[in-house]
Amino acid sequence: MSKTKIYTGAVLVLGIVQFIESIAFSIPSSYYPNYIIELGASVASIGLFTSGFMMAEAIMAPKMGGFQMSMVGGGSSYWVSLETSSLVL
């Protein structure tokens, strides 16, 4: 019985990059509301901006994942990246 790989090297690299990217985004985003309030913005505008950014990320993440997989040359691994990005979001 041959052993099949669940994750190829390309999928693992994309997963690691996504993990590092999410950490890089979450560190400054936790300080963002305090900084903007000090500049005089209202709480409602901060919520609107943050929700708009998260909505754009949720819409674009699967499309960018598909683009990356087409560049790497994924077949069935495209669906793994699509499902993974939808679970993360």
C-alpha positions in Angstrom: 0.0 0.0 0.0 1.5 3.3 -1.1 1.6 6.2 1.2 0.0 9.4 -0.2 0.8 12.8 1.1 -2.1 14.9 2.3 -0.3 18.1 2.0 2.3 18.9 -0.6 5.2 21.2 0.0 3.5 24.1 -1.8 0.4 23.8 0.5 2.6 23.7 3.6 4.5 26.8 2.4 1.3 28.7 1.7 0.0 27.7 5.2 3.1 28.9 6.9 3.0 32.2 5.0 -0.6 32.7 5.9 0.1 32.0 9.5 3.0 34.6 9.6 0.8 37.1 7.7 -2.0 36.7 10.2 0.4 37.3 13.1 1.9 40.3 11.4 -1.6 41.8 10.9 -2.9 41.0 14.4 -0.2 42.7 16.3 -0.6 46.2 15.0 -4.4 45.8 14.6 -4.8 45.4 18.4 -3.3 48.9 18.9 -5.1 50.5 16.1 -8.4 51.5 17.9 -6.5 53.2 20.7 -4.3 55.2 18.3 -7.2 56.3 16.2 -9.3 57.4 19.3 -6.3 59.5 20.3 -6.4 61.2 16.9 -10.1 62.1 17.4 -12.0 59.4 15.5 -15.4 58.1 16.7 -15.9 54.6 17.9 -18.4 54.0 15.1 -15.9 55.0 12.4 -13.4 52.6 13.8 -15.9 49.8 13.7 -16.9 50.7 10.2 -13.4 50.7 9.0 -12.4 47.5 10.7 -15.4 45.6 9.5 -14.9 46.9 6.0 -11.3 45.7 6.0 -12.3 42.3 7.4 -15.0 41.9 4.8 -12.6 42.7 2.0 -10.2 40.1 3.4 -12.9 37.5 3.6 -13.9 38.1 0.0 -10.4 38.2 -1.4 -8.8 35.4 0.6 -10.2 32.5 -1.5 -9.5 34.4 -4.7 -5.9 35.1 -3.8 -5.5 31.5 -2.6 -6.7 30.2 -5.9 -4.4 32.6 -7.7 -1.4 31.3 -5.6 -2.3 27.7 -6.3 -2.5 28.4 -10.0 0.9 29.9 -9.9 2.3 26.9 -7.9 0.4 24.4 -10.0 -2.2 22.9 -7.7 -4.9 20.5 -8.7 -6.9 19.0 -5.9 -4.7 21.0 -3.5 -6.6 24.1 -4.6 -9.6 22.8 -2.8 -7.6 22.2 0.4 -6.3 25.8 0.3 -9.8 27.1 -0.4 -11.3 25.2 2.5 -8.5 26.1 4.8 -8.8 29.8 4.1 -12.6 29.6 4.7 -12.0 27.9 8.0 -9.4 30.4 9.1 -11.7 33.3 8.3 
